[in-house]
Amino acid sequence: MALKGNLRDFTITQLLNLINLARKTGTLAIEGPQDTAWVSFREGKLAYSKMGKDDGHLASILYRAKKISPAQHKMILARAGGMSDKELGLLLVNANYITQQDILSSLQAEFIGTIHRLFTWVEGRFSFENGLLPPNGKILLRINLENIIIEGSRQLREWEQLQDEIPSLDIALKFSDRPGSKIKNVNLSVEEWRVVKYIDPKNSIRQIANTTKMNDLEIRRIIYSLLQAGLIEMVRQEGAQVKPLQVGLPAKDTSERKSLVNRIINRIRSI
């Protein structure tokens, strides 16, 4: 199948549907504005995926999945970094570092995670090379695409709604001058705290996303929730480098968390 085109004309969801229905084997390469992804399929099932800037080494995938510690990750790369993923996986299982299920679940989460990131790409060129698969040393899976496609369709609807609410990432944010009554019930997630540190009219949403390593969908979700809570407002960017605000990290207990929220409220009132 000679398949080439632009994501403006053919969405990721449509590409997956086509590959699934045609039960194709091969690799889909997608060149986005900032990154490149490779997704491989066997008989219409997801077999492998890799984002260009990500380390696709098995040890790094296990580390990101929290299956091995930072010390173990460093040691494995130093001593067995030249092994293929299959050889390394067999070594780790035989040495009782991890189980075979740990490897399979980590790879599945990594591969599907890559697809989920691709659902937010609205621009870029793609090409499908029939029959092309990753090197023999890579561990390939057989993941059904149906649920992934359903999730992709849901994400696409959410993405369109968030684009309507937040049409551009090149605008800035500030704490609300008059926070609404919802501020009394603020209970921020870890991801929201990461974003709150950078709320400043000098920092665009895009800069905050790049600094916190969040994709467009993730940053829009968080900004939308903060806007709905009445904690922040959108403003024109003043134009400076990203600089974290000294508001601290999520508190460990209720009293500390309330104190931290009060400090944020005081900052809002002082703006």
C-alpha positions in Angstrom: 0.0 0.0 0.0 1.6 3.3 -1.1 0.2 5.7 1.5 1.6 9.2 1.8 -0.1 12.5 2.8 -0.6 15.3 5.3 -2.3 15.1 8.7 -4.4 18.1 7.7 -6.2 15.8 5.2 -5.9 12.5 6.9 -6.1 12.2 10.7 -4.2 9.7 12.9 -7.6 8.0 13.7 -8.3 7.6 10.0 -4.9 6.1 9.4 -5.2 3.6 12.2 -8.7 2.6 11.0 -7.3 2.0 7.5 -4.4 -0.1 8.8 -6.6 -2.0 11.1 -9.3 -2.8 8.5 -6.7 -3.7 5.8 -4.7 -5.8 8.4 -1.5 -4.2 7.1 2.1 -5.0 8.1 4.6 -2.2 7.9 5.8 1.0 9.5 4.1 4.4 9.5 6.5 7.3 9.7 5.1 10.7 10.8 7.1 13.9 10.6 5.5 16.6 12.8 6.6 20.2 13.3 8.8 19.4 16.3 9.3 15.6 16.3 9.1 12.4 14.3 7.4 9.2 15.2 7.6 5.6 13.8 4.7 3.2 14.4 4.9 -0.4 13.2 2.1 -2.9 12.7 1.8 -6.6 12.1 -1.4 -7.8 10.4 -3.3 -4.7 11.6 -2.1 -4.8 15.2 0.2 -2.4 16.9 3.7 -3.9 17.2 6.0 -1.1 18.1 6.3 2.6 18.3 9.0 5.2 19.0 9.0 9.0 19.2 12.2 10.5 17.7 13.4 12.4 20.8 12.6 9.5 23.2 15.2 6.9 24.2 13.7 3.6 22.9 16.1 1.4 24.7 14.3 -1.3 26.8 16.2 -0.2 30.0 14.9 3.4 29.5 11.4 2.2 28.9 11.4 0.1 32.1 12.8 3.1 34.0 10.1 5.4 32.7 7.5 2.8 33.8 9.1 2.7 37.3 10.0 -1.0 36.9 13.7 -0.3 37.7 15.3 2.3 39.9 17.6 5.1 38.7 20.6 3.2 40.0 19.6 0.0 38.1 18.9 2.0 35.0 22.4 3.6 35.1 24.1 0.2 35.8 22.2 -1.6 33.0 23.1 1.0 30.4 26.8 0.9 31.5 27.1 -2.9 31.6 24.5 -4.1 29.0 23.8 -1.0 26.9 25.0 -2.7 23.7 22.6 -5.6 24.0 19.5 -5.8 21.9 16.2 -5.4 23.8 15.4 -9.1 23.4 18.8 -10.1 24.9 18.5 -7.6 27.7 14.9 -8.6 28.5 16.0 -12.3 28.8 19.0 -11.3 31.0 16.8 -9.2 33.4 14.2 -11.9 33.7 16.8 -14.7 34.3 18.5 -12.4 36.9 15.1 -11.9 38.7 15.3 -8.1 38.2 11.8 -8.1 36.7 9.2 -10.4 35.3 8.3 -11.0 31.7 4.9 -9.4 32.5 6.8 -6.3 33.7 8.5 -6.0 30.3 5.3 -6.6 28.3 3.2 -4.2 30.3 5.9 -1.5 30.2 6.3 -1.8 26.4 2.5 -1.8 25.9 2.1 1.4 27.9 5.0 3.0 26.0 3.7 2.1 22.6 0.1 3.1 23.3 1.4 6.3 25.0 3.1 7.2 21.7 -0.2 6.8 19.8 -2.0 8.9 22.3 0.5 11.7 21.8 0.0 11.5 18.0 -3.7 12.1 18.4 -2.9 15.7 19.2 -0.9 16.2 16.0 -2.9 18.2 13.5 0.0 19.0 11.1 2.8 16.9 9.6 3.5 14.5 6.8 3.2 10.7 6.9 4.2 7.8 4.9 3.5 4.0 5.3 6.2 1.6 4.1 4.6 -1.8 3.5 6.4 -4.8 5.1 9.0 -2.7 7.0 9.4 -3.7 10.7 11.9 -2.7 13.4 15.3 -4.6 13.7 15.1 -8.2 14.9 16.5 -7.2 18.3 13.4 -5.2 19.2 10.5 -6.8 21.1 7.3 -6.6 19.1 3.8 -6.9 20.5 0.4 -7.6 19.1 -2.0 -4.9 20.5 -5.5 -4.6 19.1 -6.2 -1.2 17.6 -10.0 -1.0 18.3 -9.8 0.4 21.8 -7.0 2.7 20.8 -9.1 4.1 17.9 -12.1 4.6 20.2 -9.9 6.5 22.7 -8.4 8.5 19.8 -11.8 9.6 18.7 -12.7 10.7 22.2 -9.4 12.6 22.5 -10.1 14.3 19.1 -13.5 15.5 20.3 -11.9 16.8 23.5 -9.1 18.4 21.5 -11.5 20.3 19.3 -13.4 21.6 22.4 -10.2 22.7 24.1 -9.1 24.4 20.9 -12.3 26.4 21.0 -11.7 27.4 24.6 -7.9 28.0 24.3 -7.4 28.9 20.6 -3.7 29.7 20.9 -0.8 28.6 23.0 1.0 31.9 22.3 -0.9 33.8 24.9 0.1 34.2 28.6 -1.5 33.7 31.9 -1.8 35.5 35.2 -3.5 34.8 38.5 -7.0 36.2 38.7 -7.5 39.7 40.1 -10.8 38.5 41.6 -10.8 34.8 42.1 -14.2 33.2 42.2 -15.8 31.3 45.0 -14.3 28.0 43.6 -10.9 29.1 44.9 -11.9 27.9 48.3 -12.1 24.3 47.1 -8.8 24.3 45.1 -7.2 20.9 45.3 -4.5 20.8 42.6 -3.0 17.7 41.1 0.8 17.2 40.8 0.6 18.2 37.1 -1.4 21.3 37.9 1.2 22.3 40.5 3.9 22.0 37.8 2.1 24.4 35.6 1.2 26.8 38.4 4.9 27.4 39.1 5.2 29.2 35.8 2.0 31.3 35.8 3.3 34.8 34.9 2.3 37.3 32.1 5.9 36.9 30.8 5.4 33.2 30.1 3.3 32.0 27.2 1.4 28.7 27.4 3.6 27.2 24.8 6.7 28.1 26.8 5.2 26.5 29.9 4.3 23.4 27.9 7.9 23.1 26.6 9.3 23.6 30.1 7.1 21.1 31.7 7.4 18.7 28.7 3.6 18.5 28.2 2.0 18.1 24.8 -0.7 20.4 23.4 -3.6 18.3 24.8 -2.1 17.9 28.2 -1.3 21.6 28.7 -4.7 22.7 27.4 -6.5 20.3 29.8 -4.6 21.8 32.8 -5.0 25.4 31.7 -8.7 24.8 31.0 -9.2 23.3 34.5 -7.4 26.3 36.1 -9.5 28.7 34.1 -12.7 27.0 35.1 -11.6 27.1 38.8 -11.2 30.9 38.5 -7.6 30.7 39.5 -6.0 32.2 36.3 -6.9 34.5 33.4 -5.5 34.7 29.8 -3.6 37.8 29.0 -1.3 39.1 26.2 2.3 37.9 26.8 4.8 40.6 28.0 7.6 38.7 26.2 10.4 37.3 28.4 12.1 34.0 29.2 10.3 31.4 31.2 11.1 31.8 34.9 9.5 29.7 37.6 7.5 31.4 40.3 8.5 30.6 43.9 5.2 29.1 45.0 6.6 25.7 46.1 5.5 22.2 45.4 2.4 20.3 46.5 2.2 20.1 50.3 2.4 16.7 52.0 -0.4 17.2 54.5 -3.7 19.2 54.7 -2.5 22.0 56.8 0.6 22.6 54.6 -1.6 22.4 51.5 -4.0 25.0 52.9 -1.1 27.3 53.8 0.2 27.0 50.3 -3.1 27.8 48.7 -3.4 30.8 51.0 -0.1 32.0 49.7 -1.3 31.7 46.2 -4.5 33.6 47.0 -2.4 36.4 48.6 -0.3 36.6 45.5 -3.4 36.9 43.4 -4.6 39.8 45.5 -1.3 41.5 45.2 -1.2 41.5 41.4 
